[in-house]
């Protein structure tokens, strides 16, 4: 019997009603005082607080287009309430859009209405805060729309391909359009606030906003093409929105020879180039590397050899892992003769490894280069320790309310020692060998690119130290942020590659998993989070000493940024990426030390500032999170083993299942 979900239906109608209310209020705001609710129109307020990056009025039509697109999305939802398949209602089976999607839409629309009234009353700071909250909920909506297709995309592709494309077109692209507009208006609200409330130079505010936009554009391009391709492949509306927005900025500019105009024109050209590359990549991947193949287990044995070949390409790594498991089983049973096919497979594997010396040399060279770069950066840090380099060595040069105390500089020495330890472990891995060759590259958990990335981080660190010594604040902070981004990329490579090779390592080299988790990954996490704290402090220094923003406000912004990063990490570690991040324990101690350094620097017995209280609260919060994480890991129990399937499995955990079956097969019977 088909069942209805009353909660899901209620959330759909609540979201649609809230959306209709938002359209009504936004339409009334266009009439200004004539509406009876608003004092002036949104366009009048925008012109009153004009900035060098304020777009031309015609750009605002994109909002109308986005509302039409979202209206089509809600119409699709309502139509789906009346459709049913042979088993259940379409909106419940499959539930491609989770409850979080509809809840995020309702929260976002309420924030949209709130922003409309605040902007009408010229409450710039409150408008900026609400706009930032709207942007976060925009990303949450986009995230939930991608999560649903991650779970049910293959099923929809097989049974309801039209609905799959409608979700991609009417839901994901509509949400992406709305999210891009929300992000652009948040950047514009930030510029308006800095220029008209803090007294900073308008050109500096505009350059900062354009720099943030460019960084966001480049980061998104890398994520969508190399990390999140299977989730956001068919989202294409982001770059056209940025192109139209920058065209409006250029057409509204007073002069064409200013630095802001040149910067905006550069972003305009970059957006066009990225859009062309994106369309080309999506087209090529759509035909050459489709997201879903017809490789279901139910009709596996009914497929021809040609039809199976595409599926076997996806399983080539799992086949290799199964081959290694067989070799281990043969060692346990030395008298069992090998069949001809297995003998030939072993000969082919040995030949591949014999011709792999060039890659081993490349791997060893990248490790040596990383060690040399680490030694050089450590020497530079010791040489600059007596000069005016922020980060605890001389905070009086660029003081903030949340500057780090003098004793925090010694933590860099601890991080350098930890980094040297995992690099030396990598060097030893070149000389230690397993059944396939050198341990460090068989399997290759950390590729040469991983170590070359660390060399780049060391270079950026040295550049940052030299620029701080010359009081080049902008250059030093930029170098610090580049090192931070590269560090995050290294963490991603380490987590993803270890997860991929975990099954093989559990059988052949289980101690290597512990070394990577507790030495390399925890050391990298400590470096990344300590660098993040210093990068946020560097942004605070730019806001205070380059843009003239008041210090208490800057320090509060730094602490708010730290709080957001802490919450995001906690959610990733405990909910979204638990299987990857659960063994990383150094993040919370690093944050406690950083917040403690801020607290001891700003603490005054007779006058405790708000930021000092904020630091104390964050220290308590991080300590509670750390204790909760440790307790959960102490009580964590591995999943029970499962028997080996009788059919070829398309799941990535296939090798792990074989391992569990092999282990259970050789257990002594009671």
N, C-alpha and C positions, 0 to 999 in steps of 0.2 A: 504494500500500500504506500503510495507516495505521501510524503510528509512535507508540510510547510514549515518554514522557519519564521515565526512571528517577530523575533528580535531583528532578523536581517531585513524583513519588510519594513519594520518601524524605522530602522536606521536609514533605509533608502528614502522613505518619504520625508523623514526629518531633514536629511541632507538636501532634498529637492526644495522643501519649503524654505529652509535657510538660504538656499541659493536664490530663490525668487525674491526673498526679502532683501538680499544684498543687491540684486539688480535694481530693485525699487529705490533703495536709498542712494545708490550710485547715480541713478537717473535724476533723482531729485537734487542731488548735490550739483549737478550741472546747471540747474536753474538759479542757484545761489539764494539770495534773500527772497526771491519770488516764491520759493517752495514753502516757506513758513517754518522749515526745520533748520535750515542752514543760513549762516550769515553772509557767505560769499561762495562763489563756485570754486571747484577744485582747480580749474585753469587760472583763475585770478590769484589764488594763493601761490600757485607754481610760478607765475610771472612775478609776483611780489618778492619771492625769495629765489630769484634767478641765480644760476651758477654758470660757469663756463661749459659745463657738460649737460645743461638742461636741453633736452631735445625740442625740436619744433612741435607746435601743437598738433600737426597732422599725425604724429607718431602715436598719439593716444587712441587712434582708431584700432590699434592692435588689441586694446582692452575689449572693445566691442566684439572683435572677431573671436577672442578667447571665450567670451561669455556665450557666443553662439555655438562654439565648439563644445563647451561644457554642457550646454543645453541639449545638444545632440547625444552626449554621453548619458544624461539622465533619462532621455527618451528611450535609449537602448535598455537602460535598467528597468524602466516601467514595462516595456514590451516583454522583457525577459521574465517578468512575474507571471505572464500568461502563457508561457511556452513550457512544454514538458517533453521529455524523452520517453522511451519505453519503460524506464525504471523510476524516474523521479522528475521533480520540477527542475528546470534548467538553472535557476539561480541558486539551487542548493546542491546539485550534482552536475558538474563540479562547482564548488564554491570558489571560483577563481579569484574573487576579490574578498579578502578576509574582513573581519569586523573592524580591524584597525584602520582600514581604508576609509570606511564610512565615518568612523568617529573622527579621524583626522580632517575629513572634509568639513564636518560640522564645526569643529574648533576653528579651522582656518577661516570659514565664512564669518563666524562671530568676530574674530579678530579683524577681518576686513571691514565690517560695519563699524567697529570701534575706531579703527584708523580713520575712517571717513569723517567722523565727528571730531576727533582730535586734530586732524589736519585743518579742518574748517576753523577751529578755535586757535590755530597757530601754536599749538603745544608741540614744539619741534622735538624736544627730548622724548616726550611720551610717544610721539608718532614714530620716532626712530626705534624705540624699544618694541612697540607693537609690530612695526614692519619687520624687525628682525625675528620676532616670534612667528609671524606669518611665513617668513621664508623657511624657518625650521619645519613648520607643519607642511609646507609645500614639499619639502624633501621627504617628509614622512609619507605623504600621499603617494609620491612617486615610488618610494621604497616598497610600500605595501602592494602597489599595482604590479611591480616586478616579482614580488614574492609569490603571488598567486600563480603566475604563469610558470615560475620555476617548478612548482609542484604539479600543476595540471596541464602544462603546455604540451607535453607529449600525447596525453590522452585527447586533448582538444584537436591536436594536429591529425590524429587518426580518425576521430569520430565526428568532430564538428570544426572543420578547418575554417569555415566562414566565421564562426564566432571567435576563433583565435585571431583572425585578421581584424575583426571589428573591435576586439579589445585592444589590439595594438594601435589601431587608427583612432578610435573614438575615446579610448581611456588613456593609454599611455602617452600618446602625442598631445592630447588635450591637456593632460596634467603637466607634461613637460613644457608646453607653451605657457601655461599659467605660472609654473615655477620659475621659468626664465624671466618673465615680466616682473614677478615678485622680487627676484634677486636684483634686477636692474633698478627697480624703484627703491630698494633698500640701500643700494649704493648711492643713489641720488639723495635720499633722505640723510644719509651720513654726510654727504658733501654740504647739504643745506645747513645741517646742524653745526658742523665745524666752521663754516664760513660766517654764519650769521649769529651764532651764539658764543663762540669762543674767540672771535676776532682774528682768526688765522688768515693768512694770505689766501685769496681765492685761487690763485694758480697752484699753490702747494696743495690745497684741498682737492682740486680737480685732478692733479697728477696722482695723488694717493688713491683716489677713487678709480682712476683708469688703470693704475697698477694692480689694484685688487681685482678688477674685472679681467685684465689680461691673465693674471695668475689663475683665476678660476676657470677661464676658458681653456687654458693649456692643460690644467690638471684634469678637467672633464674630458678633454680629447684623449688623453692618455688612458684614463680609466675606462671610457666606453669602448675603446678600440683594442685594449690589451688586457684588461682585467675583468670588466663587466660585459664583455661582448655578448655572451649567451643570455644576458638579462635585458640589455637595452639596445640590442642590435638595430631594431627598426624604429628607434626614436630619432627623428631627423629635423625637427622643427626648431631646435635650439639655435643653430647658427643663423637661419633666416631672421629670427627675432633680433639677435645681436646685430646683424647687418643693417636691418631697418632702423634700429635704435641709433647706431653710430652714424648712419646717413642723416637722421634727424639732428644729431648733435653737430655734425659738420655743416648742415644747411642753416642751423641757428647760430653758428659762430660769427662773432663780429669781425674777426680778422682771420686771414689765412696764413699768416706768418708767425703765429705765436707757438710756443712750445706745446700748449694744450691741444691746439689744432693738429699739429704734426703727430702728436701721440695718438690722438683719436683717429686720424687717418691711417696710422700704422695698424691700429687694432681693427679698423674697418677692412684693410687689405688682408690681414691675418685671418679674420673670420671668413672671408670669401675663400681663401686658400684652404682652410680647414674644412669648410663645407664641401668643396669639390673633392678633396681627398676622402672625406667621410662617405660621400655618395659612391665613389668608386670602390671603396673597401666593402661597403654593404652589398653592392651589386655583385662583386666578385665572390664574397663569402656566401651569398644567398645561393649561387649556383654551384660553387665548388665545395663549400663546407656548410651544408644545411644544418640547422639546429637539431632537427628531429629526423631520424632515419627509421625506416620500417624494419625494425630488428626485434620485434616482440618475441618472447619466449614461447608463446602459444603455438606459433606456426614456424618455429625455427627449423624443424625437421622437414617441413614441406617446401623449403626454399631450395633453389638450384645453387650450384657452386658459384655462379657469377653474383647471385643475390647475396650470398653469404660473405663475399670478399670485402664488401664495404664495411660490414659489421666486424670482420676480423681485423680490419685496420684499426678500429677503435680499441680492440682488445689485445693488440700486439704486446703491450707492456704486461698485461695480466698473463698472457701466454708465457712470456719469458719468466715471470715470477713462478708460475706453476712448474716450469722446467727446472728451476733452481730447487724447488721443493722436492721434486723427484730425485734429483741428485743427492739431496740430503737423505732421503729415504733409502736410496741404494747403498749409501754408506752404512746405514743401520743394518742392511741385509746384503753383505758383501758377496754371498754365494749366488745371488739372483742374477742370471745372465741378462745382458742388455740386448734389446732388440735392435735391428739395423737402423731404424729411424731415429731412435734415441742416440745411438752412437754417432750418426751423422750430424745430429743437432749439436752434440758436444764438440765435434771437430769444427763445425762452423763457428760456434761461440769462441773456441780457443783461437781460431784464425782472426776473428774480429779483434780480440784483445791483443793478439800479437802485433797487429797493425795499428794499435792505438797509442803508440809511444809519443807521437807528436802532440796529441791532446793532453797526455800526462805532463809533457814538458810545458805546454801552455798553462796548465793548471798550476804547476809548481812555480812558474814564473810570476803568475798573478799573485800567489800567496807571498812570495818574496817581496814583490813590489808593495803589497799592502803593509808588510812588516817594516820596510824601509820608510814608507810614508808615515806610519805611526810613530816611529822613532824620531823622525824629523819634527813632526808636530809636537811631540812631547818636549823636545829640546827648545822649540820656539816658545812653548808655554812657560818653561822655566826661565827663559831669558827675559820674557816680558812680565814676569811676576812682580817686579819692583817698579813697573811703570803704571801709568794711569789707564789700566785696562779694566772696564767694568766686569762684573761677575764675581764680586767680592774682593778683588785685589785692591781696588781704589774706588769705592762707590761714591766718594765725595766729589769726583769729577762730574758725574751726571747723577745726582741724587734723586731718588723717588721715595715716596712714603713706603713702598714695598721693596726697596733695594735689599739685596742679600747682605747679610752680616759678613765680617771679615773671615770668619772661620769656615765659611762655605767653600772658599777657594780650594781647600784641601780635598774636597770631594772629587775635583777633577783629577787629582793624583790617583785616587782610588779607582776611578773609571778607567784611567790610562793603564793601570796595573791589570785590571780585569780584561781590558781589550788585548793587552799584550799576552795574557794567559790563553785566550781562545785563539789568537793568531798562532802562538807557539804550538798549541794542540793541532792546528791545521797543518803546520809544518811537519810535526811528527806523523800525521796521517799520510803524508806522502811516502814515508819510509816504511810504515807498517802495511802489510799486505793481507788480503783475504783471498778467497777462492777465485776472484775475478781480477785481481790486480791491486794497485795502491788503494788503501782504505779511504783516502780523502775524496777520491773520484769514482769509487765503485761501491755503492751507487753515488752519483754526483748530487748530493744534497745541496752543496754550495758550489756553484759553477764559477768559472773564471770571472764572469761578469759581477758576481757577488763581491769578490775581493778587489776588482777594479773600482767598483763603486765605493768601497771603503777608502781606496787611495784618493778618489775625488773628494771624499768627505774630509780627509786630512788636509788636502790642498785648500779647500774652502775654510777650514779652521785656521790655517796659517794666515790666509788672506784676511780673515776677520780680526785676528790678533794684531796684524800690522796696521789695519785701518783704524782699529780702536786706539792704537798708540799714536796715530796721526789725527785723532778726533774726527775721522770721516765716518760720522754716525750712520748715514744712509747706506754707504757701501758695506760697513761692518755688519749691519743688521741684515742686509740682503744676502751676504755670504753665509751668515748664521742660518737663515731660513733655507737656503739652498742645501746646506749640510743636513738640516732637519728633514727635508723632503727626501733626500737620498737615503737617510737612515731609515725612514719609514718604508722605502722601497726594499731595502735590505731585509727588514723584518718580514715583509710580505713574501719575498723569495724564500726565506728560511722556513717560515711556517708552511707555505704551500708545498714546497719540495719535500719537507720532512713528512708531511701528511701523505704525500704520494708514495714515498719510499718506505713508509713505516712498516708495512707488512713484510717486505723483504728483510728489513733490518731486524725485526722481531725474531726471525728464524735464524739468520746467519750472524748478526752482530748486534745483539740487543743492548750491550753497554754503550754503543755509539749513540743510541737515542738519548740516553741520560746525559751524555757529554754535550750533545747539541742543545738539549733543552735547558740545562742548568748552567752551562758555561757560555755558550755562544748566544742563545736567544735571550737569556736573562741579562747578559752583559750588554747586548745591543739595546734591549729595552731600557736599561738604566741610562745609557748614553742618549737615546732619543728623548726620553722624558726630561732629563736634565738640560739638554739642548733646547727643548720646547720652552721650559721656564725662562731660560736666558733669552730666547727669541722673543717671547712675549714682553719681557722687560725691555728689550731693545726697541720694540714698537712703542712702548710707553715713553721711552726717551725721545723718540722721533716726535711723538705727539706733543711732548712738553717743550722740548728745546728747539724744534724746527717749526712747529705749528702754533705754539703759544697756548696750548690747552692747559687749564689749571691742573695742578698736581693731584689734589685729592680725587678729582674725577678720573684722571689717567690711571692712578693706582687702583681705583675701584674697577675700572674697565679691565685691567690686567687680572685682577682676582676673579672677576666674572668669567673671563676667558678660561682661566685655569679650572674654574668650577665646571664649565661646559665640557672641557676636555676630560675631566675626571668622570663625569656622568656618562659620556659617550664610551669611554674605555670600560667602565663597569658593565654597561649594557652589552658591549661586544664580548667581554670576557665571560659573562655569566649566562648570556642568552643566545646571541647570534652566532658567535664564533667560539663557542665553548670548547669544542674538540681541538681547536688550534691553540688557544691562548691560556688554557687552564693551568699549564705548568709554568707560567711566567709570574714570578712573585716579587720582582724588584721594583715594580712601578710605584706601589704604595709607599715603601720606605723612602724612595727618592723624593716623592712629593712631600712626605712628612718632614724630611730634612730641609727641602726648599722652603716650605711654609714656616718651619721653625727658624730658619735664617731670616726670613722677612719679619717674623714676630719679634725676635730678639733685637733686631735693628731698629724697629719702630716703637718698641715698648718704652713707655715712660710712666712711672708710678703715679705721678700727680695728674697726668693728662693722657688718658687712653683714647686714641682716635678710633673712628669707626672702622678704618681699614685694619687696625690692629685686632679689633674684635672679630672682624671678618676672617683674618688669618687664623685666629684661635678656633673659630667655628669650623673652618676647612680642615685644620689639623685633626680635630675630633672626628669629623665626617670621614676623612681618609683612613684614620685608624680603625673606625668601625667597619669600613669596607674591607680593609686588610684582614681583620679578624674573621669577618664573615667568609671571605674567600678561603682562608686557611682552614676554617672549620668545615666548609663544604668539601674541600679536597681531602681532608682527613676522613670524612665519612663517605667519600665517593667509592662506589663499587663498580667493577667492570661488568659489562653486559655478559650474560651467560652465553656459552658457546652454542652454535647451531650446527646441525648435521649438514653435510655436503649435499647440495642440490643434485638432482639427477639430470637436469637439463643445463645447457650452457647459460650462464647468468650474465646479464648486461650490467649488473651493479658493479661499482668500483670496488666494493668490499669483497669481491670474488676471491682474491688471493688470501685475505684474512680468513675467510670461511674454510678454504682448503687447509690452511695452517691449523686451524682449530680442529678440523677433522683428523688430520694426521697426528696431532698431539693426543687426541682422545683414543686413536687407534692403538697407540703404543703405551697407553697407561696400563699399569698392572691391574689385573682384576682382583677384587677382594674375595 
